[in-house]
Amino acid sequence: MYAWIWRRLPFGLPGKIIGSLLLAAAFVALLWYVVFPWAEPLLPFDDAQVGDGTDPGVGDHDLPYDTTRNNPPPSATPDR
């Protein structure tokens, strides 16, 4: 397919390079302005809500557990 497009582009090598760049830019513009805006509502990128917003939290901590009790000091390793 690419060889067919390359053979059909006019004006020798410079024209083929410029033509292929224009075709690539047109393809990117088609994706950017037509396909992606059409597909955006179908994608779940905006569904980031974790709770319903009524959770008052856990107090002063961001974590639901006490980090001082759950973090014991390291134990001594035996000599080898």
C-alpha positions in Angstrom: 0.0 0.0 0.0 2.8 2.4 0.9 4.6 1.5 -2.3 1.5 2.3 -4.3 1.2 5.7 -2.6 4.9 6.4 -3.2 4.6 5.5 -6.9 1.6 7.7 -7.3 3.1 10.9 -5.8 4.3 13.3 -8.5 7.4 15.5 -9.0 10.3 13.2 -8.3 11.9 12.7 -5.0 11.4 16.2 -3.5 7.7 16.1 -4.5 7.3 12.6 -3.0 8.9 13.7 0.3 6.7 16.8 0.5 3.6 14.9 -0.6 4.2 12.1 1.9 4.6 14.7 4.7 1.4 16.4 3.6 -0.4 13.1 3.6 0.9 12.3 7.0 -0.1 15.7 8.3 -3.6 15.3 6.8 -4.0 11.9 8.5 -2.9 13.3 11.9 -5.3 16.3 11.4 -8.1 13.9 10.6 -7.4 11.9 13.8 -7.0 15.0 15.9 -10.0 17.0 14.8 -12.5 14.2 13.8 -11.8 10.8 15.2 -10.5 11.7 18.7 -13.3 14.2 19.5 -15.9 11.6 18.4 -14.3 8.9 20.6 -13.7 11.1 23.6 -17.2 10.6 25.2 -16.8 6.8 24.8 -13.6 6.7 26.9 -13.6 6.6 30.7 -11.0 9.3 31.3 -13.3 11.6 33.3 -14.7 8.9 35.6 -12.3 9.4 38.5 -14.7 9.7 41.4 -13.9 7.2 44.1 -16.7 7.9 46.6 -20.0 9.7 46.6 -18.5 12.8 48.3 -20.3 12.3 51.6 -17.5 10.5 53.4 -16.3 12.7 56.2 -12.8 11.2 56.3 -10.9 9.4 59.0 -10.0 12.4 61.1 -6.6 14.0 61.0 -5.0 11.2 59.1 -5.1 10.6 55.4 -4.6 6.8 56.0 -7.3 4.7 57.6 -4.7 3.1 60.0 -2.1 4.2 62.5 1.3 4.3 61.0 3.2 4.2 64.3 1.7 0.9 65.4 1.9 -0.7 61.9 5.6 0.2 61.5 7.6 -1.8 64.0 11.3 -1.2 64.3 13.5 -3.5 62.3 14.6 -6.7 63.9 18.3 -7.6 64.3 19.6 -9.9 61.6 21.7 -12.9 62.8 25.4 -12.9 61.8 26.2 -15.3 59.1 
